[in-house]
Amino acid sequence: MTRITSKRQVTIPKAIADRYNIREGDDLAFLVAGDAIYILPVRSRTKERPMIERLANFDAATKRQLTRQRRSASRRVKLKRTR
């Protein structure tokens, strides 16, 4: 586990940095997907792009599903009131 500093900095554990070959000065991309945050080392734009698109598509699909569920729930409530 790691903790955020007052400057919002995070230390990457050595085992993870070694495993993914993350070195001082490397760029990292922070991607949000629902309630999760993915941290990806930026190796090249072409390799990173498909992951970003998949996560963006997943996030959009999750939002659409939540909207459908809310609409469905509000319709059920309206039907109960009219009966």
mmCIF file of the N, C-alpha and C atoms, coordinates in Angstrom:
data_MODEL
# 
_entry.id   MODEL 
# 
loop_
_atom_site.group_PDB 
_atom_site.id 
_atom_site.type_symbol 
_atom_site.label_atom_id 
_atom_site.label_alt_id 
_atom_site.label_comp_id 
_atom_site.label_asym_id 
_atom_site.label_entity_id 
_atom_site.label_seq_id 
_atom_site.pdbx_PDB_ins_code 
_atom_site.Cartn_x 
_atom_site.Cartn_y 
_atom_site.Cartn_z 
_atom_site.occupancy 
_atom_site.B_iso_or_equiv 
_atom_site.pdbx_formal_charge 
_atom_site.auth_seq_id 
_atom_site.auth_comp_id 
_atom_site.auth_asym_id 
_atom_site.auth_atom_id 
_atom_site.pdbx_PDB_model_num 
ATOM 1   N N  . MET A 1 1  ? 0.852   -1.166 0.000   1.00 0.00 ? 1  MET A N  1 
ATOM 2   C CA . MET A 1 1  ? 0.000   0.000  0.000   1.00 0.00 ? 1  MET A CA 1 
ATOM 3   C C  . MET A 1 1  ? 0.901   1.234  0.000   1.00 0.00 ? 1  MET A C  1 
ATOM 4   N N  . THR A 1 2  ? 0.387   2.288  -0.602  1.00 0.00 ? 2  THR A N  1 
ATOM 5   C CA . THR A 1 2  ? 1.121   3.545  -0.655  1.00 0.00 ? 2  THR A CA 1 
ATOM 6   C C  . THR A 1 2  ? 0.201   4.681  -0.245  1.00 0.00 ? 2  THR A C  1 
ATOM 7   N N  . ARG A 1 3  ? 0.784   5.798  0.099   1.00 0.00 ? 3  ARG A N  1 
ATOM 8   C CA . ARG A 1 3  ? 0.013   6.935  0.588   1.00 0.00 ? 3  ARG A CA 1 
ATOM 9   C C  . ARG A 1 3  ? 0.331   8.163  -0.250  1.00 0.00 ? 3  ARG A C  1 
ATOM 10  N N  . ILE A 1 4  ? -0.641  9.023  -0.439  1.00 0.00 ? 4  ILE A N  1 
ATOM 11  C CA . ILE A 1 4  ? -0.437  10.265 -1.189  1.00 0.00 ? 4  ILE A CA 1 
ATOM 12  C C  . ILE A 1 4  ? 0.149   11.310 -0.252  1.00 0.00 ? 4  ILE A C  1 
ATOM 13  N N  . THR A 1 5  ? 1.149   12.060 -0.759  1.00 0.00 ? 5  THR A N  1 
ATOM 14  C CA . THR A 1 5  ? 1.767   13.122 0.040   1.00 0.00 ? 5  THR A CA 1 
ATOM 15  C C  . THR A 1 5  ? 0.929   14.393 -0.058  1.00 0.00 ? 5  THR A C  1 
ATOM 16  N N  . SER A 1 6  ? 1.312   15.414 0.686   1.00 0.00 ? 6  SER A N  1 
ATOM 17  C CA . SER A 1 6  ? 0.590   16.692 0.652   1.00 0.00 ? 6  SER A CA 1 
ATOM 18  C C  . SER A 1 6  ? 0.675   17.346 -0.730  1.00 0.00 ? 6  SER A C  1 
ATOM 19  N N  . LYS A 1 7  ? 1.676   16.958 -1.520  1.00 0.00 ? 7  LYS A N  1 
ATOM 20  C CA . LYS A 1 7  ? 1.813   17.481 -2.886  1.00 0.00 ? 7  LYS A CA 1 
ATOM 21  C C  . LYS A 1 7  ? 1.128   16.562 -3.909  1.00 0.00 ? 7  LYS A C  1 
ATOM 22  N N  . ARG A 1 8  ? 0.336   15.618 -3.420  1.00 0.00 ? 8  ARG A N  1 
ATOM 23  C CA . ARG A 1 8  ? -0.378  14.643 -4.244  1.00 0.00 ? 8  ARG A CA 1 
ATOM 24  C C  . ARG A 1 8  ? 0.570   13.738 -5.031  1.00 0.00 ? 8  ARG A C  1 
ATOM 25  N N  . GLN A 1 9  ? 1.698   13.426 -4.443  1.00 0.00 ? 9  GLN A N  1 
ATOM 26  C CA . GLN A 1 9  ? 2.659   12.522 -5.069  1.00 0.00 ? 9  GLN A CA 1 
ATOM 27  C C  . GLN A 1 9  ? 2.478   11.122 -4.505  1.00 0.00 ? 9  GLN A C  1 
ATOM 28  N N  . VAL A 1 10 ? 2.756   10.130 -5.341  1.00 0.00 ? 10 VAL A N  1 
ATOM 29  C CA . VAL A 1 10 ? 2.606   8.732  -4.956  1.00 0.00 ? 10 VAL A CA 1 
ATOM 30  C C  . VAL A 1 10 ? 3.918   8.013  -5.222  1.00 0.00 ? 10 VAL A C  1 
ATOM 31  N N  . THR A 1 11 ? 4.323   7.161  -4.307  1.00 0.00 ? 11 THR A N  1 
ATOM 32  C CA . THR A 1 11 ? 5.513   6.341  -4.507  1.00 0.00 ? 11 THR A CA 1 
ATOM 33  C C  . THR A 1 11 ? 5.080   4.989  -5.048  1.00 0.00 ? 11 THR A C  1 
ATOM 34  N N  . ILE A 1 12 ? 5.696   4.589  -6.148  1.00 0.00 ? 12 ILE A N  1 
ATOM 35  C CA . ILE A 1 12 ? 5.402   3.275  -6.728  1.00 0.00 ? 12 ILE A CA 1 
ATOM 36  C C  . ILE A 1 12 ? 6.301   2.259  -6.036  1.00 0.00 ? 12 ILE A C  1 
ATOM 37  N N  . PRO A 1 13 ? 5.729   1.204  -5.480  1.00 0.00 ? 13 PRO A N  1 
ATOM 38  C CA . PRO A 1 13 ? 6.553   0.193  -4.812  1.00 0.00 ? 13 PRO A CA 1 
ATOM 39  C C  . PRO A 1 13 ? 7.620   -0.364 -5.761  1.00 0.00 ? 13 PRO A C  1 
ATOM 40  N N  . LYS A 1 14 ? 8.809   -0.640 -5.216  1.00 0.00 ? 14 LYS A N  1 
ATOM 41  C CA . LYS A 1 14 ? 9.941   -1.094 -6.016  1.00 0.00 ? 14 LYS A CA 1 
ATOM 42  C C  . LYS A 1 14 ? 9.611   -2.352 -6.805  1.00 0.00 ? 14 LYS A C  1 
ATOM 43  N N  . ALA A 1 15 ? 8.922   -3.294 -6.195  1.00 0.00 ? 15 ALA A N  1 
ATOM 44  C CA . ALA A 1 15 ? 8.596   -4.546 -6.888  1.00 0.00 ? 15 ALA A CA 1 
ATOM 45  C C  . ALA A 1 15 ? 7.758   -4.284 -8.150  1.00 0.00 ? 15 ALA A C  1 
ATOM 46  N N  . ILE A 1 16 ? 6.820   -3.352 -8.063  1.00 0.00 ? 16 ILE A N  1 
ATOM 47  C CA . ILE A 1 16 ? 5.976   -3.023 -9.218  1.00 0.00 ? 16 ILE A CA 1 
ATOM 48  C C  . ILE A 1 16 ? 6.786   -2.267 -10.272 1.00 0.00 ? 16 ILE A C  1 
ATOM 49  N N  . ALA A 1 17 ? 7.587   -1.301 -9.815  1.00 0.00 ? 17 ALA A N  1 
ATOM 50  C CA . ALA A 1 17 ? 8.417   -0.536 -10.754 1.00 0.00 ? 17 ALA A CA 1 
ATOM 51  C C  . ALA A 1 17 ? 9.384   -1.466 -11.486 1.00 0.00 ? 17 ALA A C  1 
ATOM 52  N N  . ASP A 1 18 ? 9.982   -2.409 -10.784 1.00 0.00 ? 18 ASP A N  1 
ATOM 53  C CA . ASP A 1 18 ? 10.898  -3.356 -11.417 1.00 0.00 ? 18 ASP A CA 1 
ATOM 54  C C  . ASP A 1 18 ? 10.165  -4.264 -12.400 1.00 0.00 ? 18 ASP A C  1 
ATOM 55  N N  . ARG A 1 19 ? 9.021   -4.764 -11.985 1.00 0.00 ? 19 ARG A N  1 
ATOM 56  C CA . ARG A 1 19 ? 8.257   -5.687 -12.839 1.00 0.00 ? 19 ARG A CA 1 
ATOM 57  C C  . ARG A 1 19 ? 7.853   -5.039 -14.155 1.00 0.00 ? 19 ARG A C  1 
ATOM 58  N N  . TYR A 1 20 ? 7.455   -3.772 -14.107 1.00 0.00 ? 20 TYR A N  1 
ATOM 59  C CA . TYR A 1 20 ? 6.978   -3.078 -15.304 1.00 0.00 ? 20 TYR A CA 1 
ATOM 60  C C  . TYR A 1 20 ? 8.033   -2.143 -15.895 1.00 0.00 ? 20 TYR A C  1 
ATOM 61  N N  . ASN A 1 21 ? 9.259   -2.262 -15.415 1.00 0.00 ? 21 ASN A N  1 
ATOM 62  C CA . ASN A 1 21 ? 10.387  -1.489 -15.938 1.00 0.00 ? 21 ASN A CA 1 
ATOM 63  C C  . ASN A 1 21 ? 10.106  0.018  -15.927 1.00 0.00 ? 21 ASN A C  1 
ATOM 64  N N  . ILE A 1 22 ? 9.573   0.500  -14.823 1.00 0.00 ? 22 ILE A N  1 
ATOM 65  C CA . ILE A 1 22 ? 9.301   1.927  -14.659 1.00 0.00 ? 22 ILE A CA 1 
ATOM 66  C C  . ILE A 1 22 ? 10.517  2.560  -13.996 1.00 0.00 ? 22 ILE A C  1 
ATOM 67  N N  . ARG A 1 23 ? 11.053  3.584  -14.638 1.00 0.00 ? 23 ARG A N  1 
ATOM 68  C CA . ARG A 1 23 ? 12.255  4.242  -14.159 1.00 0.00 ? 23 ARG A CA 1 
ATOM 69  C C  . ARG A 1 23 ? 12.006  5.717  -13.907 1.00 0.00 ? 23 ARG A C  1 
ATOM 70  N N  . GLU A 1 24 ? 12.917  6.342  -13.189 1.00 0.00 ? 24 GLU A N  1 
ATOM 71  C CA . GLU A 1 24 ? 12.841  7.774  -12.924 1.00 0.00 ? 24 GLU A CA 1 
ATOM 72  C C  . GLU A 1 24 ? 12.745  8.545  -14.244 1.00 0.00 ? 24 GLU A C  1 
ATOM 73  N N  . GLY A 1 25 ? 11.791  9.467  -14.302 1.00 0.00 ? 25 GLY A N  1 
ATOM 74  C CA . GLY A 1 25 ? 11.599  10.276 -15.499 1.00 0.00 ? 25 GLY A CA 1 
ATOM 75  C C  . GLY A 1 25 ? 10.603  9.707  -16.490 1.00 0.00 ? 25 GLY A C  1 
ATOM 76  N N  . ASP A 1 26 ? 10.159  8.458  -16.288 1.00 0.00 ? 26 ASP A N  1 
ATOM 77  C CA . ASP A 1 26 ? 9.162   7.864  -17.183 1.00 0.00 ? 26 ASP A CA 1 
ATOM 78  C C  . ASP A 1 26 ? 7.830   8.588  -17.039 1.00 0.00 ? 26 ASP A C  1 
ATOM 79  N N  . ASP A 1 27 ? 7.061   8.603  -18.109 1.00 0.00 ? 27 ASP A N  1 
ATOM 80  C CA . ASP A 1 27 ? 5.712   9.166  -18.076 1.00 0.00 ? 27 ASP A CA 1 
ATOM 81  C C  . ASP A 1 27 ? 4.715   8.075  -17.720 1.00 0.00 ? 27 ASP A C  1 
ATOM 82  N N  . LEU A 1 28 ? 3.721   8.448  -16.924 1.00 0.00 ? 28 LEU A N  1 
ATOM 83  C CA . LEU A 1 28 ? 2.643   7.536  -16.559 1.00 0.00 ? 28 LEU A CA 1 
ATOM 84  C C  . LEU A 1 28 ? 1.315   8.168  -16.944 1.00 0.00 ? 28 LEU A C  1 
ATOM 85  N N  . ALA A 1 29 ? 0.397   7.351  -17.425 1.00 0.00 ? 29 ALA A N  1 
ATOM 86  C CA . ALA A 1 29 ? -0.941  7.825  -17.770 1.00 0.00 ? 29 ALA A CA 1 
ATOM 87  C C  . ALA A 1 29 ? -1.911  7.336  -16.700 1.00 0.00 ? 29 ALA A C  1 
ATOM 88  N N  . PHE A 1 30 ? -2.774  8.228  -16.230 1.00 0.00 ? 30 PHE A N  1 
ATOM 89  C CA . PHE A 1 30 ? -3.810  7.884  -15.266 1.00 0.00 ? 30 PHE A CA 1 
ATOM 90  C C  . PHE A 1 30 ? -5.126  7.811  -16.019 1.00 0.00 ? 30 PHE A C  1 
ATOM 91  N N  . LEU A 1 31 ? -5.755  6.650  -15.991 1.00 0.00 ? 31 LEU A N  1 
ATOM 92  C CA . LEU A 1 31 ? -7.005  6.440  -16.713 1.00 0.00 ? 31 LEU A CA 1 
ATOM 93  C C  . LEU A 1 31 ? -8.105  6.082  -15.731 1.00 0.00 ? 31 LEU A C  1 
ATOM 94  N N  . VAL A 1 32 ? -9.255  6.714  -15.886 1.00 0.00 ? 32 VAL A N  1 
ATOM 95  C CA . VAL A 1 32 ? -10.390 6.464  -15.002 1.00 0.00 ? 32 VAL A CA 1 
ATOM 96  C C  . VAL A 1 32 ? -11.383 5.572  -15.725 1.00 0.00 ? 32 VAL A C  1 
ATOM 97  N N  . ALA A 1 33 ? -11.817 4.510  -15.050 1.00 0.00 ? 33 ALA A N  1 
ATOM 98  C CA . ALA A 1 33 ? -12.834 3.604  -15.590 1.00 0.00 ? 33 ALA A CA 1 
ATOM 99  C C  . ALA A 1 33 ? -13.781 3.251  -14.456 1.00 0.00 ? 33 ALA A C  1 
ATOM 100 N N  . GLY A 1 34 ? -14.924 3.907  -14.438 1.00 0.00 ? 34 GLY A N  1 
ATOM 101 C CA . GLY A 1 34 ? -15.866 3.683  -13.344 1.00 0.00 ? 34 GLY A CA 1 
ATOM 102 C C  . GLY A 1 34 ? -15.266 4.178  -12.047 1.00 0.00 ? 34 GLY A C  1 
ATOM 103 N N  . ASP A 1 35 ? -15.187 3.288  -11.063 1.00 0.00 ? 35 ASP A N  1 
ATOM 104 C CA . ASP A 1 35 ? -14.620 3.648  -9.763  1.00 0.00 ? 35 ASP A CA 1 
ATOM 105 C C  . ASP A 1 35 ? -13.136 3.305  -9.661  1.00 0.00 ? 35 ASP A C  1 
ATOM 106 N N  . ALA A 1 36 ? -12.552 2.803  -10.742 1.00 0.00 ? 36 ALA A N  1 
ATOM 107 C CA . ALA A 1 36 ? -11.150 2.392  -10.719 1.00 0.00 ? 36 ALA A CA 1 
ATOM 108 C C  . ALA A 1 36 ? -10.268 3.424  -11.416 1.00 0.00 ? 36 ALA A C  1 
ATOM 109 N N  . ILE A 1 37 ? -9.027  3.485  -10.981 1.00 0.00 ? 37 ILE A N  1 
ATOM 110 C CA . ILE A 1 37 ? -8.026  4.326  -11.631 1.00 0.00 ? 37 ILE A CA 1 
ATOM 111 C C  . ILE A 1 37 ? -6.889  3.404  -12.055 1.00 0.00 ? 37 ILE A C  1 
ATOM 112 N N  . TYR A 1 38 ? -6.579  3.419  -13.352 1.00 0.00 ? 38 TYR A N  1 
ATOM 113 C CA . TYR A 1 38 ? -5.493  2.623  -13.885 1.00 0.00 ? 38 TYR A CA 1 
ATOM 114 C C  . TYR A 1 38 ? -4.289  3.527  -14.118 1.00 0.00 ? 38 TYR A C  1 
ATOM 115 N N  . ILE A 1 39 ? -3.123  3.049  -13.739 1.00 0.00 ? 39 ILE A N  1 
ATOM 116 C CA . ILE A 1 39 ? -1.882  3.782  -13.975 1.00 0.00 ? 39 ILE A CA 1 
ATOM 117 C C  . ILE A 1 39 ? -1.073  2.956  -14.973 1.00 0.00 ? 39 ILE A C  1 
ATOM 118 N N  . LEU A 1 40 ? -0.819  3.556  -16.132 1.00 0.00 ? 40 LEU A N  1 
ATOM 119 C CA . LEU A 1 40 ? -0.115  2.842  -17.191 1.00 0.00 ? 40 LEU A CA 1 
ATOM 120 C C  . LEU A 1 40 ? 1.177   3.555  -17.548 1.00 0.00 ? 40 LEU A C  1 
ATOM 121 N N  . PRO A 1 41 ? 2.279   2.817  -17.653 1.00 0.00 ? 41 PRO A N  1 
ATOM 122 C CA . PRO A 1 41 ? 3.496   3.442  -18.149 1.00 0.00 ? 41 PRO A CA 1 
ATOM 123 C C  . PRO A 1 41 ? 3.301   3.769  -19.632 1.00 0.00 ? 41 PRO A C  1 
ATOM 124 N N  . VAL A 1 42 ? 3.714   4.948  -20.037 1.00 0.00 ? 42 VAL A N  1 
ATOM 125 C CA . VAL A 1 42 ? 3.554   5.363  -21.431 1.00 0.00 ? 42 VAL A CA 1 
ATOM 126 C C  . VAL A 1 42 ? 4.794   4.926  -22.196 1.00 0.00 ? 42 VAL A C  1 
ATOM 127 N N  . ARG A 1 43 ? 4.646   3.887  -22.986 1.00 0.00 ? 43 ARG A N  1 
ATOM 128 C CA . ARG A 1 43 ? 5.765   3.364  -23.778 1.00 0.00 ? 43 ARG A CA 1 
ATOM 129 C C  . ARG A 1 43 ? 5.753   4.014  -25.153 1.00 0.00 ? 43 ARG A C  1 
ATOM 130 N N  . SER A 1 44 ? 4.605   3.992  -25.765 1.00 0.00 ? 44 SER A N  1 
ATOM 131 C CA . SER A 1 44 ? 4.432   4.672  -27.053 1.00 0.00 ? 44 SER A CA 1 
ATOM 132 C C  . SER A 1 44 ? 2.955   4.960  -27.204 1.00 0.00 ? 44 SER A C  1 
ATOM 133 N N  . ARG A 1 45 ? 2.628   5.986  -27.903 1.00 0.00 ? 45 ARG A N  1 
ATOM 134 C CA . ARG A 1 45 ? 1.233   6.377  -28.090 1.00 0.00 ? 45 ARG A CA 1 
ATOM 135 C C  . ARG A 1 45 ? 0.436   5.282  -28.786 1.00 0.00 ? 45 ARG A C  1 
ATOM 136 N N  . THR A 1 46 ? 1.046   4.554  -29.698 1.00 0.00 ? 46 THR A N  1 
ATOM 137 C CA . THR A 1 46 ? 0.295   3.542  -30.438 1.00 0.00 ? 46 THR A CA 1 
ATOM 138 C C  . THR A 1 46 ? -0.076  2.355  -29.550 1.00 0.00 ? 46 THR A C  1 
ATOM 139 N N  . LYS A 1 47 ? 0.780   2.000  -28.604 1.00 0.00 ? 47 LYS A N  1 
ATOM 140 C CA . LYS A 1 47 ? 0.459   0.888  -27.712 1.00 0.00 ? 47 LYS A CA 1 
ATOM 141 C C  . LYS A 1 47 ? -0.546  1.306  -26.651 1.00 0.00 ? 47 LYS A C  1 
ATOM 142 N N  . GLU A 1 48 ? -0.483  2.542  -26.210 1.00 0.00 ? 48 GLU A N  1 
ATOM 143 C CA . GLU A 1 48 ? -1.356  3.017  -25.145 1.00 0.00 ? 48 GLU A CA 1 
ATOM 144 C C  . GLU A 1 48 ? -2.775  3.270  -25.651 1.00 0.00 ? 48 GLU A C  1 
ATOM 145 N N  . ARG A 1 49 ? -2.922  3.710  -26.871 1.00 0.00 ? 49 ARG A N  1 
ATOM 146 C CA . ARG A 1 49 ? -4.209  4.132  -27.423 1.00 0.00 ? 49 ARG A CA 1 
ATOM 147 C C  . ARG A 1 49 ? -5.311  3.080  -27.323 1.00 0.00 ? 49 ARG A C  1 
ATOM 148 N N  . PRO A 1 50 ? -5.064  1.809  -27.723 1.00 0.00 ? 50 PRO A N  1 
ATOM 149 C CA . PRO A 1 50 ? -6.139  0.818  -27.622 1.00 0.00 ? 50 PRO A CA 1 
ATOM 150 C C  . PRO A 1 50 ? -6.656  0.646  -26.196 1.00 0.00 ? 50 PRO A C  1 
ATOM 151 N N  . MET A 1 51 ? -5.772  0.676  -25.203 1.00 0.00 ? 51 MET A N  1 
ATOM 152 C CA . MET A 1 51 ? -6.199  0.532  -23.812 1.00 0.00 ? 51 MET A CA 1 
ATOM 153 C C  . MET A 1 51 ? -7.056  1.727  -23.403 1.00 0.00 ? 51 MET A C  1 
ATOM 154 N N  . ILE A 1 52 ? -6.645  2.921  -23.770 1.00 0.00 ? 52 ILE A N  1 
ATOM 155 C CA . ILE A 1 52 ? -7.416  4.118  -23.428 1.00 0.00 ? 52 ILE A CA 1 
ATOM 156 C C  . ILE A 1 52 ? -8.799  4.046  -24.050 1.00 0.00 ? 52 ILE A C  1 
ATOM 157 N N  . GLU A 1 53 ? -8.861  3.628  -25.318 1.00 0.00 ? 53 GLU A N  1 
ATOM 158 C CA . GLU A 1 53 ? -10.155 3.529  -25.996 1.00 0.00 ? 53 GLU A CA 1 
ATOM 159 C C  . GLU A 1 53 ? -11.042 2.474  -25.355 1.00 0.00 ? 53 GLU A C  1 
ATOM 160 N N  . ARG A 1 54 ? -10.467 1.325  -25.001 1.00 0.00 ? 54 ARG A N  1 
ATOM 161 C CA . ARG A 1 54 ? -11.272 0.280  -24.358 1.00 0.00 ? 54 ARG A CA 1 
ATOM 162 C C  . ARG A 1 54 ? -11.811 0.753  -23.016 1.00 0.00 ? 54 ARG A C  1 
ATOM 163 N N  . LEU A 1 55 ? -10.961 1.414  -22.225 1.00 0.00 ? 55 LEU A N  1 
ATOM 164 C CA . LEU A 1 55 ? -11.414 1.906  -20.929 1.00 0.00 ? 55 LEU A CA 1 
ATOM 165 C C  . LEU A 1 55 ? -12.470 3.000  -21.092 1.00 0.00 ? 55 LEU A C  1 
ATOM 166 N N  . ALA A 1 56 ? -12.297 3.877  -22.077 1.00 0.00 ? 56 ALA A N  1 
ATOM 167 C CA . ALA A 1 56 ? -13.293 4.921  -22.331 1.00 0.00 ? 56 ALA A CA 1 
ATOM 168 C C  . ALA A 1 56 ? -14.613 4.297  -22.763 1.00 0.00 ? 56 ALA A C  1 
ATOM 169 N N  . ASN A 1 57 ? -14.556 3.289  -23.620 1.00 0.00 ? 57 ASN A N  1 
ATOM 170 C CA . ASN A 1 57 ? -15.780 2.600  -24.047 1.00 0.00 ? 57 ASN A CA 1 
ATOM 171 C C  . ASN A 1 57 ? -16.461 1.905  -22.879 1.00 0.00 ? 57 ASN A C  1 
ATOM 172 N N  . PHE A 1 58 ? -15.673 1.278  -22.020 1.00 0.00 ? 58 PHE A N  1 
ATOM 173 C CA . PHE A 1 58 ? -16.228 0.613  -20.847 1.00 0.00 ? 58 PHE A CA 1 
ATOM 174 C C  . PHE A 1 58 ? -16.914 1.617  -19.932 1.00 0.00 ? 58 PHE A C  1 
ATOM 175 N N  . ASP A 1 59 ? -16.257 2.757  -19.707 1.00 0.00 ? 59 ASP A N  1 
ATOM 176 C CA . ASP A 1 59 ? -16.821 3.793  -18.851 1.00 0.00 ? 59 ASP A CA 1 
ATOM 177 C C  . ASP A 1 59 ? -18.134 4.325  -19.430 1.00 0.00 ? 59 ASP A C  1 
ATOM 178 N N  . ALA A 1 60 ? -18.159 4.558  -20.743 1.00 0.00 ? 60 ALA A N  1 
ATOM 179 C CA . ALA A 1 60 ? -19.376 5.050  -21.395 1.00 0.00 ? 60 ALA A CA 1 
ATOM 180 C C  . ALA A 1 60 ? -20.490 4.021  -21.300 1.00 0.00 ? 60 ALA A C  1 
ATOM 181 N N  . ALA A 1 61 ? -20.175 2.756  -21.486 1.00 0.00 ? 61 ALA A N  1 
ATOM 182 C CA . ALA A 1 61 ? -21.186 1.699  -21.386 1.00 0.00 ? 61 ALA A CA 1 
ATOM 183 C C  . ALA A 1 61 ? -21.732 1.600  -19.967 1.00 0.00 ? 61 ALA A C  1 
ATOM 184 N N  . THR A 1 62 ? -20.868 1.758  -18.982 1.00 0.00 ? 62 THR A N  1 
ATOM 185 C CA . THR A 1 62 ? -21.301 1.725  -17.583 1.00 0.00 ? 62 THR A CA 1 
ATOM 186 C C  . THR A 1 62 ? -22.268 2.870  -17.293 1.00 0.00 ? 62 THR A C  1 
ATOM 187 N N  . LYS A 1 63 ? -21.961 4.065  -17.797 1.00 0.00 ? 63 LYS A N  1 
ATOM 188 C CA . LYS A 1 63 ? -22.853 5.218  -17.593 1.00 0.00 ? 63 LYS A CA 1 
ATOM 189 C C  . LYS A 1 63 ? -24.195 4.992  -18.266 1.00 0.00 ? 63 LYS A C  1 
ATOM 190 N N  . ARG A 1 64 ? -24.180 4.428  -19.495 1.00 0.00 ? 64 ARG A N  1 
ATOM 191 C CA . ARG A 1 64 ? -25.446 4.148  -20.186 1.00 0.00 ? 64 ARG A CA 1 
ATOM 192 C C  . ARG A 1 64 ? -26.280 3.147  -19.403 1.00 0.00 ? 64 ARG A C  1 
ATOM 193 N N  . GLN A 1 65 ? -25.641 2.118  -18.870 1.00 0.00 ? 65 GLN A N  1 
ATOM 194 C CA . GLN A 1 65 ? -26.361 1.105  -18.098 1.00 0.00 ? 65 GLN A CA 1 
ATOM 195 C C  . GLN A 1 65 ? -26.971 1.706  -16.834 1.00 0.00 ? 65 GLN A C  1 
ATOM 196 N N  . LEU A 1 66 ? -26.237 2.559  -16.137 1.00 0.00 ? 66 LEU A N  1 
ATOM 197 C CA . LEU A 1 66 ? -26.775 3.210  -14.939 1.00 0.00 ? 66 LEU A CA 1 
ATOM 198 C C  . LEU A 1 66 ? -27.966 4.089  -15.289 1.00 0.00 ? 66 LEU A C  1 
ATOM 199 N N  . THR A 1 67 ? -27.898 4.787  -16.413 1.00 0.00 ? 67 THR A N  1 
ATOM 200 C CA . THR A 1 67 ? -29.016 5.624  -16.861 1.00 0.00 ? 67 THR A CA 1 
ATOM 201 C C  . THR A 1 67 ? -30.231 4.764  -17.136 1.00 0.00 ? 67 THR A C  1 
ATOM 202 N N  . ARG A 1 68 ? -30.045 3.634  -17.830 1.00 0.00 ? 68 ARG A N  1 
ATOM 203 C CA . ARG A 1 68 ? -31.164 2.731  -18.115 1.00 0.00 ? 68 ARG A CA 1 
ATOM 204 C C  . ARG A 1 68 ? -31.775 2.194  -16.826 1.00 0.00 ? 68 ARG A C  1 
ATOM 205 N N  . GLN A 1 69 ? -30.933 1.835  -15.871 1.00 0.00 ? 69 GLN A N  1 
ATOM 206 C CA . GLN A 1 69 ? -31.444 1.298  -14.605 1.00 0.00 ? 69 GLN A CA 1 
ATOM 207 C C  . GLN A 1 69 ? -32.248 2.349  -13.846 1.00 0.00 ? 69 GLN A C  1 
ATOM 208 N N  . ARG A 1 70 ? -31.770 3.603  -13.844 1.00 0.00 ? 70 ARG A N  1 
ATOM 209 C CA . ARG A 1 70 ? -32.499 4.670  -13.160 1.00 0.00 ? 70 ARG A CA 1 
ATOM 210 C C  . ARG A 1 70 ? -33.854 4.915  -13.819 1.00 0.00 ? 70 ARG A C  1 
ATOM 211 N N  . ARG A 1 71 ? -33.862 4.947  -15.154 1.00 0.00 ? 71 ARG A N  1 
ATOM 212 C CA . ARG A 1 71 ? -35.121 5.156  -15.877 1.00 0.00 ? 71 ARG A CA 1 
ATOM 213 C C  . ARG A 1 71 ? -36.101 4.034  -15.589 1.00 0.00 ? 71 ARG A C  1 
ATOM 214 N N  . SER A 1 72 ? -35.604 2.807  -15.601 1.00 0.00 ? 72 SER A N  1 
ATOM 215 C CA . SER A 1 72 ? -36.453 1.654  -15.341 1.00 0.00 ? 72 SER A CA 1 
ATOM 216 C C  . SER A 1 72 ? -37.029 1.716  -13.929 1.00 0.00 ? 72 SER A C  1 
ATOM 217 N N  . ALA A 1 73 ? -36.207 2.092  -12.970 1.00 0.00 ? 73 ALA A N  1 
ATOM 218 C CA . ALA A 1 73 ? -36.671 2.190  -11.582 1.00 0.00 ? 73 ALA A CA 1 
ATOM 219 C C  . ALA A 1 73 ? -37.722 3.287  -11.438 1.00 0.00 ? 73 ALA A C  1 
ATOM 220 N N  . SER A 1 74 ? -37.527 4.423  -12.105 1.00 0.00 ? 74 SER A N  1 
ATOM 221 C CA . SER A 1 74 ? -38.507 5.510  -11.990 1.00 0.00 ? 74 SER A CA 1 
ATOM 222 C C  . SER A 1 74 ? -39.811 5.130  -12.678 1.00 0.00 ? 74 SER A C  1 
ATOM 223 N N  . ARG A 1 75 ? -39.766 4.362  -13.758 1.00 0.00 ? 75 ARG A N  1 
ATOM 224 C CA . ARG A 1 75 ? -40.986 3.893  -14.429 1.00 0.00 ? 75 ARG A CA 1 
ATOM 225 C C  . ARG A 1 75 ? -41.766 2.953  -13.528 1.00 0.00 ? 75 ARG A C  1 
ATOM 226 N N  . ARG A 1 76 ? -41.041 2.072  -12.813 1.00 0.00 ? 76 ARG A N  1 
ATOM 227 C CA . ARG A 1 76 ? -41.728 1.139  -11.902 1.00 0.00 ? 76 ARG A CA 1 
ATOM 228 C C  . ARG A 1 76 ? -42.435 1.909  -10.799 1.00 0.00 ? 76 ARG A C  1 
ATOM 229 N N  . VAL A 1 77 ? -41.807 2.954  -10.297 1.00 0.00 ? 77 VAL A N  1 
ATOM 230 C CA . VAL A 1 77 ? -42.405 3.763  -9.236  1.00 0.00 ? 77 VAL A CA 1 
ATOM 231 C C  . VAL A 1 77 ? -43.658 4.450  -9.774  1.00 0.00 ? 77 VAL A C  1 
ATOM 232 N N  . LYS A 1 78 ? -43.610 4.994  -10.986 1.00 0.00 ? 78 LYS A N  1 
ATOM 233 C CA . LYS A 1 78 ? -44.771 5.652  -11.580 1.00 0.00 ? 78 LYS A CA 1 
ATOM 234 C C  . LYS A 1 78 ? -45.908 4.674  -11.799 1.00 0.00 ? 78 LYS A C  1 
ATOM 235 N N  . LEU A 1 79 ? -45.589 3.451  -12.239 1.00 0.00 ? 79 LEU A N  1 
ATOM 236 C CA . LEU A 1 79 ? -46.629 2.442  -12.443 1.00 0.00 ? 79 LEU A CA 1 
ATOM 237 C C  . LEU A 1 79 ? -47.301 2.083  -11.133 1.00 0.00 ? 79 LEU A C  1 
ATOM 238 N N  . LYS A 1 80 ? -46.551 1.968  -10.064 1.00 0.00 ? 80 LYS A N  1 
ATOM 239 C CA . LYS A 1 80 ? -47.127 1.621  -8.755  1.00 0.00 ? 80 LYS A CA 1 
ATOM 240 C C  . LYS A 1 80 ? -48.050 2.724  -8.276  1.00 0.00 ? 80 LYS A C  1 
ATOM 241 N N  . ARG A 1 81 ? -47.706 3.971  -8.531  1.00 0.00 ? 81 ARG A N  1 
ATOM 242 C CA . ARG A 1 81 ? -48.534 5.102  -8.091  1.00 0.00 ? 81 ARG A CA 1 
ATOM 243 C C  . ARG A 1 81 ? -49.854 5.172  -8.857  1.00 0.00 ? 81 ARG A C  1 
ATOM 244 N N  . THR A 1 82 ? -49.851 4.776  -10.117 1.00 0.00 ? 82 THR A N  1 
ATOM 245 C CA . THR A 1 82 ? -51.067 4.867  -10.923 1.00 0.00 ? 82 THR A CA 1 
ATOM 246 C C  . THR A 1 82 ? -52.002 3.727  -10.676 1.00 0.00 ? 82 THR A C  1 
ATOM 247 N N  . ARG A 1 83 ? -51.600 2.689  -10.059 1.00 0.00 ? 83 ARG A N  1 
ATOM 248 C CA . ARG A 1 83 ? -52.480 1.524  -9.803  1.00 0.00 ? 83 ARG A CA 1 
ATOM 249 C C  . ARG A 1 83 ? -53.371 1.736  -8.636  1.00 0.00 ? 83 ARG A C  1 
# 
